Amino acid sequence: MIFAMERGTSAAPREKRICGLLVRGRPIIVSVIALFLLFVFLPAHLSGYELNILYSSELTVYYDESLEGPARKVASLFPELRGELEETIGWPVVEAPTVVLMNDRRAFHDMVGSDYVAAVAIPRKNLIIIDNTRMTSRPFTLRNTLKHELCHLLIHQHVDSSRLPRWLDEGIAQWTSDGLSEVVIKRNRFLVPRAVITGNAIPLKFLESSFPGSEQGMLLAYEKSKSIVEYILREYGREGLLGILEGLRRGYDIEIAVEKSLTISFDELEKKWHGSFKGMGSWYAFAGYHMYELLFVFAALLSVASFIRYLKRKRDFSGYDEDENGDTDDEGLSEGGRHSLN
């Protein structure tokens, strides 16, 4: 379906309803592909849902009528974020993305099919969908969320999606956006150390194509992705991490890309990462994760010890009182004896 507006006519906004959606925009040629993608992803119950459009040569933003301010912020942030990512990754953003800003949490859920994320990137459609209702809650900000999702699009524009492991994709996106992930689940920095110590860490080979659907499984997958990318950066530097991406861009599988860039095998990388959690530091982390349980047990032990001490002191005082009473009785009998003799 084609939706076009005339060029060079009145600057007043035009509007047209297509497939039950009211789309408003300035007199421009609207991206036919972007509109098609939008209609594909909007759920059936959103017929009548009104979206405005903000269009430029760099990106297209569809937004709820109440989100004009955030939409303009997205448009103003985009050149800066694109420049930062291109400098960090070393590759250009080669295709203008489409961003959809939603102000309806139910609509967003129906679009993406998950309650655990605040935004998603769909690389094959060059599309970013953001739940703006989450952008006022820590740790989310529109800037970092947009940067995180844009990083996904940039990487997928250069690397075949079938070769890009999900853990590496998510780990790099979190690195470039100051550690932010899309998940709305409360994060815990002790989750990965505990999983490693208890032998419950998810192997990387199970995080290549998808993440677990459960809340805890998804959170652990995001945290491990972030952790292992941080380990690569710490041990092999930015060049080592970007070397892996370059290997994937050239068509190597992840195992070969890791070996060529880091000069160790993929399995050895995971073993070394595991090894970085051994020692007292990890046990401190483990203790920190169970802080409340340990404090409860400690308080309970203190209570038991105090009660035992109380019983012991009570017994000691009871014996002392008996001795005192015994001495008093003896004295009374002695005096009474002397009196009778008089």
C-alpha positions as CSV (number, residue, x, y, z in Angstrom):
1,M,0.0,0.0,0.0
2,I,1.4,3.4,-1.0
3,F,0.8,6.6,1.0
4,A,2.2,9.7,-0.6
5,M,1.8,13.4,0.1
6,E,2.3,16.1,-2.4
7,R,5.6,18.1,-2.4
8,G,5.6,21.8,-2.5
9,T,2.0,22.3,-1.3
10,S,0.8,23.9,1.9
11,A,2.9,23.4,5.0
12,A,-0.1,22.5,7.1
13,P,-0.1,18.9,8.4
14,R,-1.9,16.4,6.3
15,E,-3.6,13.3,7.6
16,K,-4.9,10.1,6.1
17,R,-6.4,6.9,7.6
18,I,-4.9,3.7,6.3
19,C,-5.8,0.3,7.5
20,G,-7.6,1.9,10.4
21,L,-4.6,4.0,11.4
22,L,-4.7,7.7,11.3
23,V,-1.2,8.9,10.1
24,R,-0.4,12.6,10.2
25,G,2.6,14.3,8.6
26,R,4.0,17.2,6.8
27,P,3.7,17.3,3.0
28,I,6.5,14.9,2.0
29,I,6.8,11.5,0.4
30,V,6.4,9.1,3.3
31,S,8.6,6.0,3.4
32,V,6.4,3.3,1.9
33,I,8.6,0.6,3.4
34,A,8.4,2.1,6.9
35,L,4.6,2.3,6.7
36,F,4.3,-1.2,5.5
37,L,6.5,-2.4,8.4
38,L,4.4,-0.5,10.9
39,F,1.2,-2.0,9.7
40,V,2.7,-5.5,9.8
41,F,3.7,-5.1,13.5
42,L,0.6,-3.3,14.8
43,P,-1.9,-5.7,16.4
44,A,-5.5,-6.0,15.3
45,H,-7.0,-4.4,18.3
46,L,-5.1,-1.1,17.5
47,S,-7.4,-0.2,14.6
48,G,-8.2,3.4,15.2
49,Y,-4.9,4.0,17.1
50,E,-3.6,7.3,16.0
51,L,0.1,7.8,15.1
52,N,1.9,10.9,13.9
53,I,5.0,10.8,11.7
54,L,8.2,12.8,11.9
55,Y,10.3,12.2,8.9
56,S,13.8,13.2,7.8
57,S,16.5,11.7,5.5
58,E,18.2,10.2,8.6
59,L,15.3,8.5,10.2
60,T,11.5,8.2,10.5
61,V,9.7,8.4,13.8
62,Y,6.1,7.2,14.3
63,Y,4.7,8.4,17.6
64,D,1.5,8.5,19.7
65,E,-0.2,11.9,19.5
66,S,0.8,12.7,23.1
67,L,4.5,12.0,22.4
68,E,5.5,14.9,20.1
69,G,8.2,16.0,22.6
70,P,9.9,12.6,22.9
71,A,9.6,12.1,19.1
72,R,11.5,15.4,18.5
73,K,14.0,14.4,21.1
74,V,14.6,11.1,19.3
75,A,15.2,13.0,16.1
76,S,17.6,15.5,17.7
77,L,19.5,12.7,19.6
78,F,19.9,10.5,16.5
79,P,22.9,12.2,14.8
80,E,24.9,12.4,18.1
81,L,24.2,8.8,19.0
82,R,24.9,7.6,15.4
83,G,28.3,9.4,15.6
84,E,29.2,7.9,18.9
85,L,28.4,4.4,17.8
86,E,30.2,4.7,14.5
87,E,33.3,5.9,16.4
88,T,33.0,3.1,19.0
89,I,32.3,0.2,16.6
90,G,34.2,1.6,13.6
91,W,31.3,0.9,11.1
92,P,28.8,3.4,9.7
93,V,25.0,3.3,10.0
94,V,24.2,2.6,6.4
95,E,20.4,2.6,6.4
96,A,18.0,5.1,8.0
97,P,16.1,3.4,10.8
98,T,12.4,3.7,11.7
99,V,11.5,4.3,15.3
100,V,8.1,3.7,16.8
101,L,7.3,5.4,20.2
102,M,4.4,3.9,22.1
103,N,2.5,5.4,25.0
104,D,0.3,2.3,25.5
105,R,1.9,-0.5,27.5
106,R,-0.6,-3.1,26.3
107,A,-0.1,-2.1,22.7
108,F,3.6,-2.4,23.1
109,H,3.2,-5.8,24.7
110,D,1.1,-7.0,21.8
111,M,3.7,-5.7,19.4
112,V,6.7,-7.3,20.9
113,G,5.2,-10.3,22.8
114,S,7.0,-9.7,26.1
115,D,6.5,-8.1,29.5
116,Y,10.2,-8.1,30.3
117,V,11.6,-5.5,27.9
118,A,11.2,-1.7,27.5
119,A,12.3,-1.6,23.8
120,V,13.2,-3.9,21.0
121,A,15.2,-3.7,17.8
122,I,14.1,-5.7,14.7
123,P,17.2,-5.7,12.5
124,R,15.6,-7.4,9.5
125,K,13.1,-4.5,9.4
126,N,15.6,-1.9,10.5
127,L,13.0,-1.0,13.1
128,I,13.1,0.1,16.8
129,I,10.0,0.0,19.0
130,I,10.2,1.8,22.4
131,D,7.7,1.7,25.2
132,N,7.8,5.4,26.3
133,T,5.9,4.7,29.5
134,R,9.1,3.1,30.8
135,M,11.4,5.9,29.9
136,T,10.7,7.8,33.1
137,S,11.6,4.9,35.4
138,R,15.2,4.2,36.4
139,P,17.5,3.0,34.9
140,F,15.9,3.8,31.6
141,T,16.4,7.0,29.6
142,L,15.3,7.7,26.1
143,R,18.9,8.5,25.1
144,N,20.5,5.3,26.4
145,T,17.6,3.1,25.2
146,L,17.7,4.5,21.7
147,K,21.5,4.1,21.6
148,H,21.2,0.5,22.8
149,E,18.7,-0.4,20.1
150,L,20.5,1.6,17.4
151,C,23.7,-0.4,18.2
152,H,21.8,-3.6,17.4
153,L,20.7,-2.2,14.0
154,L,24.3,-1.0,13.2
155,I,25.9,-4.4,14.0
156,H,23.3,-6.3,12.0
157,Q,23.7,-4.0,9.0
158,H,27.3,-5.4,8.7
159,V,27.1,-8.9,10.2
160,D,24.9,-11.7,8.9
161,S,22.4,-12.3,11.6
162,S,22.8,-16.0,11.3
163,R,26.5,-15.7,12.4
164,L,26.0,-13.1,15.2
165,P,25.5,-14.8,18.6
166,R,22.8,-13.2,20.7
167,W,25.1,-13.0,23.8
168,L,27.6,-11.0,21.8
169,D,25.0,-8.8,20.3
170,E,23.4,-8.0,23.6
171,G,26.7,-7.7,25.4
172,I,28.1,-5.1,23.0
173,A,24.8,-3.1,23.0
174,Q,25.0,-2.9,26.8
175,W,28.6,-1.9,26.7
176,T,27.9,1.0,24.2
177,S,24.9,2.2,26.3
178,D,26.6,2.5,29.7
179,G,25.5,-1.0,30.8
180,L,21.8,-0.5,30.0
181,S,19.8,-3.5,28.8
182,E,16.2,-3.5,27.6
183,V,15.0,-5.7,30.4
184,V,12.6,-4.2,33.0
185,I,13.4,-6.9,35.5
186,K,15.3,-5.6,38.5
187,R,19.0,-6.3,37.9
188,N,21.4,-7.9,40.4
189,R,25.1,-7.7,40.1
190,F,25.5,-10.9,42.2
191,L,23.5,-13.0,39.9
192,V,26.3,-14.1,37.6
193,P,28.9,-14.8,40.4
194,R,26.3,-16.9,42.2
195,A,25.4,-18.8,39.0
196,V,29.1,-19.5,38.3
197,I,29.8,-20.6,41.9
198,T,26.8,-22.9,42.1
199,G,27.3,-24.3,38.6
200,N,24.1,-22.8,37.2
201,A,25.7,-20.4,34.6
202,I,24.1,-20.9,31.2
203,P,26.7,-22.1,28.6
204,L,27.3,-19.6,25.8
205,K,26.4,-22.2,23.2
206,F,22.8,-22.0,24.6
207,L,22.7,-18.2,24.2
208,E,23.6,-18.0,20.5
209,S,20.2,-17.8,18.9
210,S,17.8,-16.9,21.7
211,F,17.5,-16.2,25.4
212,P,15.4,-18.1,28.0
213,G,11.8,-17.0,28.2
214,S,11.6,-17.1,32.0
215,E,12.2,-13.9,34.0
216,Q,15.2,-15.2,35.9
217,G,16.6,-17.0,32.9
218,M,16.3,-13.9,30.7
219,L,17.9,-11.7,33.4
220,L,20.8,-14.2,33.8
221,A,21.3,-14.3,30.0
222,Y,21.6,-10.5,29.8
223,E,23.9,-10.3,32.8
224,K,26.2,-13.1,31.5
225,S,26.3,-11.4,28.0
226,K,27.3,-8.1,29.7
227,S,29.9,-9.9,31.9
228,I,31.7,-11.8,29.2
229,V,32.0,-8.7,26.9
230,E,33.4,-6.8,29.9
231,Y,35.8,-9.7,30.5
232,I,37.0,-9.5,26.8
233,L,37.5,-5.8,27.1
234,R,39.4,-6.1,30.3
235,E,41.7,-8.9,29.2
236,Y,42.0,-8.3,25.4
237,G,41.1,-4.6,25.0
238,R,38.7,-2.9,22.6
239,E,40.7,-4.2,19.7
240,G,40.1,-7.8,20.7
241,L,36.3,-7.3,20.9
242,L,36.1,-5.4,17.7
243,G,38.3,-8.1,16.1
244,I,35.7,-10.7,16.8
245,L,33.1,-8.5,15.1
246,E,35.3,-8.0,12.1
247,G,35.8,-11.8,11.9
248,L,32.0,-12.3,11.9
249,R,31.6,-9.5,9.2
250,R,34.1,-11.4,7.0
251,G,31.9,-14.6,7.3
252,Y,33.7,-16.5,10.0
253,D,31.8,-18.5,12.6
254,I,32.0,-17.2,16.2
255,E,34.6,-20.0,17.2
256,I,37.0,-19.0,14.4
257,A,36.4,-15.2,14.9
258,V,37.3,-15.6,18.6
259,E,40.4,-17.7,17.9
260,K,41.7,-15.3,15.2
261,S,41.1,-12.2,17.4
262,L,42.0,-13.4,20.9
263,T,44.4,-16.3,19.9
264,I,42.5,-18.7,22.2
265,S,39.7,-21.1,21.5
266,F,36.1,-20.3,22.1
267,D,35.9,-22.9,24.9
268,E,39.0,-21.6,26.5
269,L,37.5,-18.1,26.5
270,E,34.5,-19.3,28.5
271,K,36.8,-21.3,30.8
272,K,38.9,-18.2,31.5
273,W,35.8,-16.2,32.1
274,H,34.6,-18.8,34.6
275,G,38.0,-18.7,36.2
276,S,37.8,-15.0,36.8
277,F,35.1,-15.6,39.3
278,K,37.1,-18.0,41.5
279,G,38.6,-16.9,44.8
280,M,37.4,-14.9,47.7
281,G,35.9,-12.1,45.6
282,S,33.3,-14.4,44.3
283,W,32.4,-15.7,47.8
284,Y,32.0,-12.1,48.9
285,A,29.7,-11.6,46.0
286,F,27.9,-14.8,46.9
287,A,27.5,-13.6,50.5
288,G,26.3,-10.3,49.2
289,Y,23.6,-11.9,47.1
290,H,22.4,-13.8,50.2
291,M,22.9,-10.9,52.6
292,Y,19.4,-10.8,53.9
293,E,19.3,-14.6,54.5
294,L,22.7,-14.5,56.2
295,L,21.7,-11.6,58.4
296,F,18.5,-13.4,59.3
297,V,20.4,-16.6,60.3
298,F,23.0,-14.5,62.2
299,A,20.2,-12.7,64.1
300,A,18.5,-16.0,64.8
301,L,21.8,-17.5,66.2
302,L,22.3,-14.4,68.3
303,S,18.8,-14.8,69.7
304,V,19.5,-18.5,70.5
305,A,22.8,-17.6,72.1
306,S,21.2,-14.8,74.2
307,F,18.5,-17.2,75.3
308,I,21.0,-19.8,76.4
309,R,23.0,-17.2,78.2
310,Y,19.8,-16.0,79.9
311,L,18.9,-19.6,81.0
312,K,22.5,-20.1,82.3
313,R,22.4,-16.9,84.3
314,K,19.0,-17.7,85.7
315,R,20.2,-21.0,86.8
316,D,23.3,-19.4,88.5
317,F,21.1,-16.9,90.3
318,S,18.7,-19.6,91.4
319,G,21.5,-21.5,93.0
320,Y,22.8,-18.3,94.6
321,D,19.4,-17.6,96.1
322,E,19.2,-21.1,97.5
323,D,22.5,-20.7,99.1
324,E,21.5,-17.4,100.7
325,N,18.3,-18.9,102.0
326,G,20.1,-21.8,103.4
327,D,22.6,-19.6,105.3
328,T,19.8,-17.5,106.7
329,D,18.0,-20.5,108.1
330,D,21.1,-21.8,109.7
331,E,21.7,-18.5,111.4
332,G,18.1,-18.4,112.7
333,L,18.4,-21.9,114.2
334,S,21.6,-21.0,115.9
335,E,20.2,-17.9,117.5
336,G,17.0,-19.7,118.5
337,G,19.2,-22.4,120.1
338,R,21.1,-19.9,122.1
339,H,17.9,-18.2,123.3
340,S,16.4,-21.4,124.6
341,L,19.5,-22.1,126.6
342,N,19.2,-18.8,128.3
